[in-house]
């Protein structure tokens, strides 16, 4: 890292930059870091000031904040790019400014520096832009020499220009085309076949054998691709550390050919060994491949396919719309804003749905989360079905959980009836959440009426830890229920280990009991199994009298659903 910083300082030393920031504290902090790299820095206090100073001076680079008075950073950047399209502009961006990213891409922003500045990310981002500036300056320098000398140096300049262009578009280590060259060739064309090849666990080679041997592996892998390509018709690129691309000739980009191409690739990559002279051993190489055929933005789609393949442990995956994460990201950004607003306005609240016995008497309540949303003068209570995943993805889930626990306990502390709250195994694996829950139970004195409804998950890494946490709660008098049993990740062995007080049969089974004999048999088996262990059984999503009677016939102990009551902010 120290060498990269020194390299960056040398490249930045003679560059003139314009730094635009309206916040004085942020400006002082960032200036301290910028002064380590640049000698010539002109400061502007907002976008309007920045545009004026750009017109008055010659700059090599612009670094700007986004949110500023008079004219924001993106508006200023758009004006500057209309004057000088090639000048590099880096955006200082906070994590809560994702909604500006699409606009910044359209304007042609060259890079992003995340706040607060961190030296490693700052240096890497800066190097990419500065190296391009110096390459452009070298090209311009040779062009000026030609004009000033007025001698016949055309061939020499052309040779040097080609050399510089080669450096700009090719990877130094492997001599394959780089990411810039690939994007120049394919753009956003929808007539391409792209195979994005990622070496599995490449970092471990660097860790075990060292960076030098890691580079040898990359060079030999690139040579392997070139040997493979002698009988094929691909453009080859190295687009990032251990990521390589095969771009198929446009005329061959036919989706029907994918299966044949897939088999050819898998056969080639199933037995790659690279000999390392330094350790005198063969290293086995395995890869994962993401493919896109005839898609717009083909490289991005191939990257989505690669992520899907890695997640599902596949050797290769062809992009489909189901893999497109952009819709999820848009949804996450929408709900991130809504959740943030709800937290600020105290609009996260519990509602309660009654649970009845065989005589339809309410014996307990389940506390359910709702987000109060006001749109066009109309107030709605939104189910977490719509926003809970986004809350997890945007790191707001913990705040929601804490609010639900506190509000539910506060509401129920003087009510003489049992109640339940929902928790995941991930909640119980988080020591801070567990500590908070213990504190709230003690504060409100609800341990003897509280039931923790636990949703099992296959992502649990330390099952023993969760078991011990539940024992601590049970020792205080808290009871345990397994939620949504019979759907997805349900395990009879885990029931024996957890020894719950209740099992809640998932609604997907309950609603089909009248139409599907197999569902009826499964519910009956769950009920008999549970009763032999002295575990009470609760049926969820009971929506009709007919379903209620069928479940009652099987001996279900308790019932919950719209047939009896809907969730409400008040108790029945």
VEXDREN-2710 file (C-alpha; in Angstrom, 1 decimal):
% VEXDREN-2710
k/r/px/py/pz
1/UNK/0.0/0.0/0.0
2/UNK/2.9/2.3/0.8
3/UNK/4.3/1.9/-2.7
4/UNK/1.0/2.7/-4.3
5/UNK/0.7/5.9/-2.2
6/UNK/4.2/6.9/-3.3
7/UNK/3.4/6.2/-6.9
8/UNK/0.2/8.2/-6.6
9/UNK/2.1/11.2/-5.0
10/UNK/4.6/11.2/-7.9
11/UNK/1.8/11.2/-10.5
12/UNK/-0.3/13.8/-8.8
13/UNK/2.5/16.2/-7.8
14/UNK/2.4/18.4/-10.9
15/UNK/-1.4/18.3/-11.5
16/UNK/-3.7/21.3/-11.0
17/UNK/-7.0/20.4/-9.4
18/UNK/-10.2/22.1/-8.5
19/UNK/-11.8/21.0/-5.2
20/UNK/-15.5/22.0/-4.7
21/UNK/-17.0/21.6/-1.2
22/UNK/-19.5/23.8/0.7
23/UNK/-19.0/22.3/4.1
24/UNK/-16.1/23.9/5.9
25/UNK/-15.4/21.0/8.2
26/UNK/-15.4/18.5/5.4
27/UNK/-13.3/20.8/3.3
28/UNK/-10.6/21.1/5.9
29/UNK/-10.5/17.4/6.5
30/UNK/-10.3/16.6/2.8
31/UNK/-7.8/19.3/2.1
32/UNK/-5.4/17.7/4.6
33/UNK/-5.5/14.5/2.5
34/UNK/-5.4/16.2/-0.9
35/UNK/-2.3/18.2/0.2
36/UNK/-0.4/14.9/0.6
37/UNK/-0.8/14.3/-3.2
38/UNK/-1.3/17.7/-4.9
39/UNK/0.7/21.0/-4.7
40/UNK/-1.8/23.1/-6.7
41/UNK/-5.3/23.0/-5.3
42/UNK/-7.9/25.7/-6.0
43/UNK/-11.0/25.6/-3.7
44/UNK/-14.6/26.5/-4.6
45/UNK/-17.3/26.7/-2.0
46/UNK/-20.3/25.7/-4.2
47/UNK/-21.1/24.5/-7.8
48/UNK/-21.6/28.0/-9.1
49/UNK/-18.2/29.1/-7.7
50/UNK/-16.6/26.0/-9.1
51/UNK/-18.0/26.6/-12.6
52/UNK/-16.7/30.1/-12.6
53/UNK/-13.2/29.1/-11.4
54/UNK/-13.1/26.3/-14.0
55/UNK/-13.7/28.9/-16.7
56/UNK/-10.9/31.1/-15.4
57/UNK/-8.2/28.4/-14.9
58/UNK/-6.8/25.3/-16.5
59/UNK/-7.3/22.2/-14.4
60/UNK/-6.3/18.6/-14.8
61/UNK/-8.9/17.2/-12.5
62/UNK/-12.0/18.1/-10.5
63/UNK/-13.0/16.6/-7.2
64/UNK/-16.5/17.7/-6.0
65/UNK/-19.2/17.1/-3.4
66/UNK/-22.8/16.5/-4.6
67/UNK/-25.1/18.4/-2.3
68/UNK/-24.3/22.1/-2.4
69/UNK/-26.2/25.4/-2.5
70/UNK/-26.7/27.5/-5.6
71/UNK/-25.6/24.7/-7.9
72/UNK/-25.0/21.1/-6.9
73/UNK/-22.0/19.0/-7.9
74/UNK/-23.8/17.1/-10.6
75/UNK/-25.2/20.2/-12.2
76/UNK/-21.7/21.8/-12.2
77/UNK/-20.2/18.6/-13.6
78/UNK/-22.7/18.5/-16.5
79/UNK/-21.9/22.2/-17.4
80/UNK/-18.1/21.4/-17.2
81/UNK/-18.4/18.3/-19.3
82/UNK/-20.2/20.3/-22.0
83/UNK/-17.2/22.5/-22.2
84/UNK/-14.4/19.9/-21.7
85/UNK/-15.7/16.3/-22.1
86/UNK/-12.4/14.7/-21.3
87/UNK/-11.6/16.3/-18.0
88/UNK/-11.7/13.7/-15.2
89/UNK/-14.3/14.5/-12.5
90/UNK/-14.4/12.5/-9.2
91/UNK/-17.5/12.6/-7.0
92/UNK/-17.3/12.7/-3.2
93/UNK/-20.2/10.5/-2.3
94/UNK/-21.9/9.5/1.0
95/UNK/-23.6/6.1/1.3
96/UNK/-27.0/7.8/1.4
97/UNK/-26.6/9.4/-2.0
98/UNK/-27.2/6.3/-4.2
99/UNK/-30.1/8.0/-6.0
100/UNK/-27.5/10.3/-7.7
101/UNK/-25.5/7.4/-9.2
102/UNK/-27.6/7.0/-12.4
103/UNK/-27.4/10.8/-13.1
104/UNK/-23.6/10.7/-12.5
105/UNK/-23.2/7.8/-15.0
106/UNK/-25.2/9.7/-17.6
107/UNK/-23.0/12.8/-17.1
108/UNK/-19.8/10.8/-17.5
109/UNK/-18.4/11.0/-14.0
110/UNK/-15.0/9.2/-13.9
111/UNK/-15.0/7.8/-10.3
112/UNK/-16.4/7.9/-6.8
113/UNK/-14.7/8.7/-3.5
114/UNK/-16.7/7.4/-0.5
115/UNK/-17.1/9.6/2.6
116/UNK/-15.4/9.5/5.0
117/UNK/-12.3/9.3/2.9
118/UNK/-10.2/6.2/3.5
119/UNK/-6.6/6.2/2.2
120/UNK/-6.7/2.9/0.4
121/UNK/-9.9/3.5/-1.6
122/UNK/-8.9/7.1/-2.1
123/UNK/-5.5/6.1/-3.5
124/UNK/-6.8/3.3/-5.8
125/UNK/-9.5/5.6/-7.3
126/UNK/-7.1/8.5/-7.7
127/UNK/-4.5/6.3/-9.5
128/UNK/-7.0/5.1/-12.1
129/UNK/-7.8/8.7/-13.1
130/UNK/-4.3/10.1/-12.8
131/UNK/-2.8/7.3/-14.9
132/UNK/-5.2/8.2/-17.7
133/UNK/-4.4/11.9/-17.4
134/UNK/-0.7/11.2/-17.7
135/UNK/-1.2/8.9/-20.7
136/UNK/-3.4/11.7/-22.4
137/UNK/-0.7/14.3/-21.5
138/UNK/2.0/12.1/-23.1
139/UNK/-0.1/11.8/-26.3
140/UNK/-0.8/15.5/-26.3
141/UNK/2.9/16.2/-25.7
142/UNK/4.0/14.2/-28.7
143/UNK/1.3/15.9/-30.8
144/UNK/2.6/19.3/-29.7
145/UNK/6.2/18.3/-30.5
146/UNK/5.1/17.4/-34.0
147/UNK/3.4/20.8/-34.5
148/UNK/6.3/22.8/-32.9
149/UNK/9.2/21.1/-34.5
150/UNK/7.7/21.1/-38.0
151/UNK/9.8/18.1/-38.9
152/UNK/8.9/14.9/-40.4
153/UNK/8.3/12.9/-37.2
154/UNK/4.9/11.6/-38.2
155/UNK/5.9/8.0/-38.3
156/UNK/7.7/8.2/-34.9
157/UNK/4.7/10.0/-33.3
158/UNK/2.3/7.5/-34.8
159/UNK/4.4/4.7/-33.4
160/UNK/4.5/6.3/-29.9
161/UNK/0.8/7.0/-30.0
162/UNK/0.0/3.5/-30.9
163/UNK/2.2/2.3/-28.1
164/UNK/0.4/4.6/-25.6
165/UNK/-3.0/3.5/-27.0
166/UNK/-1.9/-0.1/-26.5
167/UNK/-1.0/0.6/-22.9
168/UNK/-4.3/2.4/-22.4
169/UNK/-6.3/-0.6/-23.8
170/UNK/-4.3/-3.6/-22.7
171/UNK/-3.5/-5.3/-19.4
172/UNK/0.2/-4.9/-18.6
173/UNK/0.5/-8.4/-17.0
174/UNK/-1.2/-10.6/-19.6
175/UNK/-1.2/-8.3/-22.7
176/UNK/-4.8/-9.1/-23.1
177/UNK/-7.3/-6.4/-23.8
178/UNK/-8.5/-4.6/-20.6
179/UNK/-11.9/-3.5/-19.3
180/UNK/-11.6/-0.2/-21.1
181/UNK/-10.9/-1.9/-24.4
182/UNK/-13.8/-4.4/-23.9
183/UNK/-16.3/-1.6/-23.2
184/UNK/-15.0/0.3/-26.3
185/UNK/-15.6/-2.8/-28.4
186/UNK/-19.0/-3.9/-27.1
187/UNK/-20.5/-0.7/-25.5
188/UNK/-24.2/-1.5/-24.7
189/UNK/-24.6/-3.7/-27.8
190/UNK/-27.2/-6.4/-27.6
191/UNK/-25.6/-8.6/-30.4
192/UNK/-22.8/-10.0/-28.2
193/UNK/-22.1/-13.2/-26.4
194/UNK/-20.0/-12.6/-23.2
195/UNK/-18.5/-15.2/-21.0
196/UNK/-17.2/-13.7/-17.7
197/UNK/-14.7/-16.2/-16.2
198/UNK/-13.7/-15.9/-12.6
199/UNK/-10.9/-18.1/-11.0
200/UNK/-12.4/-19.7/-7.9
201/UNK/-10.6/-18.8/-4.6
202/UNK/-7.8/-16.9/-6.4
203/UNK/-7.0/-14.9/-3.3
204/UNK/-5.9/-18.1/-1.5
205/UNK/-3.1/-18.5/-4.1
206/UNK/-1.8/-15.1/-3.3
207/UNK/-2.0/-15.8/0.4
208/UNK/-0.3/-19.2/0.2
209/UNK/2.3/-18.7/-2.6
210/UNK/2.7/-14.9/-2.6
211/UNK/1.8/-12.2/-5.1
212/UNK/4.7/-13.1/-7.5
213/UNK/3.4/-16.6/-7.9
214/UNK/-0.2/-15.3/-8.1
215/UNK/0.9/-13.2/-11.1
216/UNK/2.5/-16.2/-12.7
217/UNK/-0.8/-18.1/-12.4
218/UNK/-2.7/-15.2/-14.0
219/UNK/-0.2/-15.0/-16.9
220/UNK/-0.3/-18.8/-17.5
221/UNK/-4.1/-18.8/-17.3
222/UNK/-4.2/-16.0/-19.9
223/UNK/-1.9/-18.1/-22.1
224/UNK/-4.2/-21.1/-21.6
225/UNK/-7.1/-18.9/-22.9
226/UNK/-5.1/-17.9/-25.9
227/UNK/-4.3/-21.6/-26.7
228/UNK/-8.0/-22.4/-26.3
229/UNK/-8.8/-19.6/-28.6
230/UNK/-6.7/-20.9/-31.5
231/UNK/-9.6/-23.0/-32.6
232/UNK/-12.3/-20.6/-31.6
233/UNK/-13.3/-17.1/-32.4
234/UNK/-13.3/-15.0/-29.3
235/UNK/-11.9/-11.6/-28.3
236/UNK/-10.0/-12.1/-25.0
237/UNK/-9.8/-9.6/-22.1
238/UNK/-8.6/-9.4/-18.5
239/UNK/-11.2/-7.1/-16.9
240/UNK/-10.2/-7.3/-13.2
241/UNK/-7.8/-9.2/-10.9
242/UNK/-8.8/-12.8/-11.6
243/UNK/-11.6/-12.0/-14.1
244/UNK/-11.4/-12.7/-17.8
245/UNK/-13.8/-12.3/-20.6
246/UNK/-14.4/-14.2/-23.8
247/UNK/-16.4/-12.0/-26.3
248/UNK/-17.9/-14.0/-29.2
249/UNK/-17.9/-12.8/-32.8
250/UNK/-21.2/-11.0/-33.5
251/UNK/-22.1/-13.4/-36.3
252/UNK/-21.9/-16.3/-33.9
253/UNK/-23.9/-14.7/-31.2
254/UNK/-26.9/-17.0/-31.5
255/UNK/-28.6/-18.0/-28.3
256/UNK/-29.4/-21.5/-29.6
257/UNK/-25.7/-22.2/-29.8
258/UNK/-25.2/-21.6/-26.1
259/UNK/-25.5/-25.2/-25.0
260/UNK/-22.8/-26.3/-27.5
261/UNK/-20.6/-23.4/-26.4
262/UNK/-21.2/-24.2/-22.8
263/UNK/-20.1/-27.9/-23.2
264/UNK/-17.0/-26.8/-25.0
265/UNK/-16.1/-24.3/-22.2
266/UNK/-16.8/-26.7/-19.4
267/UNK/-14.8/-29.5/-21.0
268/UNK/-11.8/-27.2/-21.4
269/UNK/-11.9/-25.7/-17.9
270/UNK/-12.6/-29.0/-16.0
271/UNK/-8.9/-30.0/-16.0
272/UNK/-6.6/-26.9/-16.0
273/UNK/-3.4/-27.3/-14.1
274/UNK/-0.7/-24.6/-13.9
275/UNK/2.9/-25.5/-13.1
276/UNK/4.6/-23.2/-10.6
277/UNK/8.4/-23.5/-11.0
278/UNK/9.0/-21.9/-7.6
279/UNK/7.3/-24.7/-5.7
280/UNK/7.7/-27.4/-8.4
281/UNK/4.0/-28.2/-8.2
282/UNK/0.9/-28.2/-10.4
283/UNK/-1.8/-25.9/-9.2
284/UNK/-5.4/-27.0/-10.1
285/UNK/-7.5/-24.2/-11.3
286/UNK/-11.3/-24.1/-11.1
287/UNK/-13.5/-21.4/-12.6
288/UNK/-17.0/-20.1/-12.4
289/UNK/-18.6/-18.6/-15.6
290/UNK/-21.4/-16.1/-16.1
291/UNK/-22.7/-15.8/-19.6
292/UNK/-25.0/-13.3/-21.4
293/UNK/-26.3/-13.8/-25.0
294/UNK/-27.9/-11.0/-27.1
295/UNK/-28.6/-8.9/-24.0
296/UNK/-28.4/-5.1/-23.6
297/UNK/-25.4/-4.1/-21.4
298/UNK/-24.0/-7.6/-21.9
299/UNK/-21.0/-7.4/-19.5
300/UNK/-23.3/-6.2/-16.6
301/UNK/-25.7/-9.1/-17.4
302/UNK/-22.8/-11.6/-17.5
303/UNK/-21.7/-10.3/-14.1
304/UNK/-25.2/-10.9/-12.7
305/UNK/-25.1/-14.4/-14.1
306/UNK/-21.7/-15.0/-12.5
307/UNK/-22.9/-13.9/-9.1
308/UNK/-25.9/-16.2/-9.5
309/UNK/-23.6/-19.1/-10.4
310/UNK/-21.4/-18.5/-7.4
311/UNK/-24.4/-18.2/-5.0
312/UNK/-25.9/-21.5/-6.3
313/UNK/-22.6/-23.3/-6.6
314/UNK/-22.9/-23.7/-10.4
315/UNK/-20.0/-24.0/-12.9
316/UNK/-21.7/-21.8/-15.4
317/UNK/-25.0/-19.8/-15.6
318/UNK/-26.7/-18.0/-18.5
319/UNK/-28.3/-14.6/-17.6
320/UNK/-32.1/-14.5/-17.2
321/UNK/-34.3/-11.7/-16.1
322/UNK/-34.7/-13.4/-12.7
323/UNK/-31.0/-12.7/-12.0
324/UNK/-31.4/-9.0/-12.5
325/UNK/-30.6/-7.3/-9.2
326/UNK/-31.3/-3.8/-10.4
327/UNK/-35.0/-4.0/-9.7
328/UNK/-34.2/-5.2/-6.2
329/UNK/-31.8/-2.4/-5.7
330/UNK/-34.4/0.2/-6.9
331/UNK/-36.9/-1.4/-4.5
332/UNK/-34.4/-1.3/-1.7
333/UNK/-33.6/2.4/-2.3
334/UNK/-37.4/3.2/-2.2
335/UNK/-38.0/1.3/1.0
336/UNK/-34.7/2.6/2.6
337/UNK/-36.2/6.1/2.2
338/UNK/-39.6/5.1/3.5
339/UNK/-38.2/3.2/6.5
340/UNK/-35.9/6.1/7.4
341/UNK/-38.9/8.5/7.2
342/UNK/-41.0/6.1/9.3
343/UNK/-38.3/5.8/12.0
344/UNK/-38.0/9.6/12.1
345/UNK/-41.7/10.1/12.4
346/UNK/-42.4/7.3/14.8
347/UNK/-44.5/5.4/12.2
348/UNK/-43.3/1.9/13.0
349/UNK/-45.9/0.3/15.2
350/UNK/-47.2/-3.1/16.4
351/UNK/-50.6/-4.5/15.6
352/UNK/-52.1/-7.5/17.4
353/UNK/-53.9/-10.5/16.1
354/UNK/-55.8/-12.8/18.5
355/UNK/-55.1/-16.5/18.8
356/UNK/-58.1/-18.5/19.9
357/UNK/-58.7/-22.0/21.4
358/UNK/-61.1/-24.7/20.2
359/UNK/-64.0/-22.7/21.8
360/UNK/-62.9/-19.6/19.9
361/UNK/-61.9/-17.8/23.0
362/UNK/-58.9/-15.5/22.7
363/UNK/-56.0/-16.9/24.7
364/UNK/-53.1/-14.9/23.4
365/UNK/-52.0/-12.3/20.8
366/UNK/-49.3/-12.1/18.2
367/UNK/-47.5/-8.8/17.8
368/UNK/-47.0/-7.9/14.1
369/UNK/-45.0/-5.1/12.6
370/UNK/-46.6/-2.4/10.4
371/UNK/-45.2/0.7/8.7
372/UNK/-47.7/3.6/8.7
373/UNK/-47.6/5.3/5.4
374/UNK/-49.5/8.4/4.3
375/UNK/-49.9/8.9/0.5
376/UNK/-52.3/11.5/-1.0
377/UNK/-54.0/12.0/2.3
378/UNK/-54.7/8.3/2.7
379/UNK/-53.2/6.4/5.7
380/UNK/-52.1/2.8/5.1
381/UNK/-50.5/0.2/7.4
382/UNK/-47.9/-1.6/5.3
383/UNK/-47.0/-5.3/6.0
384/UNK/-43.3/-6.1/6.5
385/UNK/-43.7/-8.5/3.6
386/UNK/-43.0/-5.5/1.4
387/UNK/-40.1/-3.9/3.2
388/UNK/-38.4/-6.3/5.6
389/UNK/-35.9/-7.6/3.0
390/UNK/-35.0/-4.1/2.1
391/UNK/-34.5/-3.3/5.8
392/UNK/-32.0/-6.1/6.0
393/UNK/-30.2/-5.1/2.8
394/UNK/-30.0/-1.4/3.9
395/UNK/-29.0/-2.2/7.5
396/UNK/-32.1/-0.8/9.2
397/UNK/-33.5/-4.1/10.4
398/UNK/-31.9/-3.9/13.8
399/UNK/-33.6/-0.5/14.5
400/UNK/-37.0/-2.0/13.5
401/UNK/-36.6/-5.0/15.8
402/UNK/-35.7/-2.8/18.8
403/UNK/-38.7/-0.5/18.2
404/UNK/-41.1/-3.5/17.9
405/UNK/-39.8/-5.1/21.1
406/UNK/-39.9/-1.9/23.1
407/UNK/-43.4/-0.8/21.8
408/UNK/-44.9/-4.3/22.2
409/UNK/-43.6/-4.8/25.7
410/UNK/-44.7/-1.3/26.8
411/UNK/-48.2/-1.9/25.4
412/UNK/-48.6/-5.3/26.9
413/UNK/-47.0/-4.7/30.3
414/UNK/-50.3/-4.0/32.1
415/UNK/-52.4/-6.5/30.1
416/UNK/-53.3/-9.8/31.7
417/UNK/-52.8/-12.0/28.7
418/UNK/-50.0/-13.9/26.9
419/UNK/-48.4/-12.5/23.7
420/UNK/-45.8/-13.3/21.2
421/UNK/-43.2/-11.5/19.1
422/UNK/-41.3/-12.7/16.0
423/UNK/-37.6/-13.3/15.9
424/UNK/-35.2/-15.0/13.5
425/UNK/-32.3/-17.3/14.3
426/UNK/-30.1/-14.5/13.1
427/UNK/-31.6/-12.2/15.8
428/UNK/-30.7/-14.8/18.4
429/UNK/-27.1/-15.1/17.0
430/UNK/-26.6/-11.4/17.5
431/UNK/-25.3/-10.8/21.1
432/UNK/-26.3/-7.1/21.1
433/UNK/-29.9/-7.9/20.1
434/UNK/-30.1/-10.7/22.7
435/UNK/-28.7/-8.4/25.4
436/UNK/-31.3/-5.7/24.4
437/UNK/-34.1/-8.3/24.6
438/UNK/-33.1/-9.4/28.1
439/UNK/-33.0/-5.8/29.3
440/UNK/-36.5/-5.0/27.9
441/UNK/-37.9/-8.2/29.4
442/UNK/-36.5/-7.2/32.8
443/UNK/-37.7/-3.6/32.4
444/UNK/-41.3/-4.4/31.6
445/UNK/-41.6/-7.7/33.6
446/UNK/-43.3/-9.7/30.8
447/UNK/-41.2/-12.9/31.0
448/UNK/-44.1/-15.1/32.2
449/UNK/-46.5/-13.9/29.4
450/UNK/-44.0/-13.7/26.6
451/UNK/-43.6/-16.2/23.8
452/UNK/-40.8/-15.9/21.3
453/UNK/-41.8/-17.1/17.8
454/UNK/-38.7/-18.3/16.1
455/UNK/-38.4/-18.7/12.3
456/UNK/-35.8/-21.4/11.4
457/UNK/-33.2/-20.6/8.8
458/UNK/-30.6/-22.6/6.8
459/UNK/-28.1/-19.8/7.2
460/UNK/-27.5/-20.4/10.9
461/UNK/-23.9/-21.2/11.4
462/UNK/-23.8/-21.8/15.1
463/UNK/-26.9/-23.8/16.1
464/UNK/-25.5/-24.6/19.5
465/UNK/-25.2/-20.9/20.3
466/UNK/-28.9/-20.3/19.5
467/UNK/-29.9/-23.3/21.6
468/UNK/-28.0/-21.8/24.6
469/UNK/-29.6/-18.4/24.1
470/UNK/-33.1/-19.9/24.0
471/UNK/-32.3/-21.8/27.2
472/UNK/-31.4/-18.5/28.9
473/UNK/-34.8/-17.1/28.0
474/UNK/-36.7/-20.3/28.9
475/UNK/-35.0/-20.2/32.4
476/UNK/-36.6/-16.8/32.9
477/UNK/-40.1/-18.2/32.1
478/UNK/-40.2/-17.2/28.5
479/UNK/-41.9/-19.7/26.2
480/UNK/-40.7/-20.7/22.7
481/UNK/-42.7/-21.3/19.5
482/UNK/-41.4/-22.5/16.1
483/UNK/-43.1/-20.4/13.5
484/UNK/-44.1/-21.3/9.9
485/UNK/-43.5/-25.0/10.5
486/UNK/-44.0/-27.2/7.5
487/UNK/-42.7/-24.7/4.9
488/UNK/-39.2/-24.3/3.5
489/UNK/-36.6/-25.0/6.2
490/UNK/-38.5/-27.2/8.7
491/UNK/-36.6/-29.9/10.6
492/UNK/-38.1/-32.4/13.0
493/UNK/-34.7/-33.1/14.5
494/UNK/-34.4/-29.4/15.4
495/UNK/-37.7/-29.6/17.2
496/UNK/-36.4/-32.3/19.4
497/UNK/-33.3/-30.2/20.2
498/UNK/-35.3/-26.9/20.8
499/UNK/-38.1/-28.5/22.8
500/UNK/-40.6/-25.7/22.0
501/UNK/-43.8/-25.0/23.8
502/UNK/-45.7/-24.4/20.6
503/UNK/-45.5/-25.2/16.9
504/UNK/-47.2/-22.9/14.4
505/UNK/-48.3/-24.7/11.2
506/UNK/-47.5/-22.6/8.2
507/UNK/-50.4/-20.9/6.4
508/UNK/-49.4/-22.4/3.1
509/UNK/-50.5/-25.8/4.5
510/UNK/-53.5/-24.6/6.4
511/UNK/-55.2/-22.9/3.4
512/UNK/-54.9/-26.1/1.3
513/UNK/-56.2/-28.6/3.9
514/UNK/-59.6/-29.0/2.2
515/UNK/-58.3/-29.5/-1.3
516/UNK/-55.1/-31.6/-0.8
517/UNK/-55.1/-35.0/0.9
518/UNK/-51.3/-34.9/1.3
519/UNK/-51.5/-31.6/3.1
520/UNK/-54.2/-33.0/5.4
521/UNK/-52.0/-36.0/6.1
522/UNK/-48.9/-33.8/6.8
523/UNK/-50.8/-31.6/9.2
524/UNK/-52.2/-34.6/11.0
525/UNK/-48.7/-36.1/11.3
526/UNK/-47.3/-32.8/12.7
527/UNK/-50.1/-32.6/15.2
528/UNK/-49.7/-36.2/16.4
529/UNK/-45.9/-35.8/16.6
530/UNK/-46.2/-32.6/18.6
531/UNK/-48.8/-33.9/21.0
532/UNK/-46.6/-36.9/21.9
533/UNK/-43.9/-34.4/22.9
534/UNK/-46.4/-32.3/24.9
535/UNK/-46.1/-29.5/22.3
536/UNK/-49.2/-27.4/21.6
537/UNK/-50.0/-26.9/17.9
538/UNK/-51.3/-23.5/16.5
539/UNK/-52.7/-23.2/12.9
540/UNK/-52.1/-19.9/11.1
541/UNK/-54.1/-18.4/8.2
542/UNK/-57.5/-19.9/9.2
543/UNK/-59.7/-18.0/6.9
544/UNK/-63.0/-19.9/6.9
545/UNK/-65.3/-21.9/9.2
546/UNK/-64.7/-25.0/7.1
547/UNK/-61.0/-24.9/7.5
548/UNK/-61.4/-24.3/11.2
549/UNK/-63.6/-27.4/11.6
550/UNK/-61.2/-29.6/9.6
551/UNK/-58.3/-28.5/11.8
552/UNK/-60.4/-28.9/14.9
553/UNK/-61.1/-32.4/13.9
554/UNK/-57.4/-33.1/13.8
555/UNK/-57.0/-31.8/17.4
556/UNK/-55.2/-28.6/16.7
557/UNK/-55.0/-26.7/20.0
558/UNK/-55.1/-23.0/18.9
559/UNK/-56.1/-21.0/15.8
560/UNK/-55.2/-17.7/14.2
561/UNK/-56.5/-16.0/11.1
562/UNK/-58.9/-13.6/9.5
563/UNK/-61.9/-15.9/10.3
564/UNK/-61.5/-14.8/13.9
565/UNK/-59.9/-11.4/13.7
566/UNK/-57.7/-9.1/11.7
567/UNK/-54.6/-7.5/13.1
568/UNK/-55.4/-4.3/15.0
569/UNK/-53.7/-1.6/17.1
570/UNK/-56.2/-2.5/19.9
571/UNK/-56.9/-5.8/21.7
572/UNK/-60.3/-7.5/21.2
END
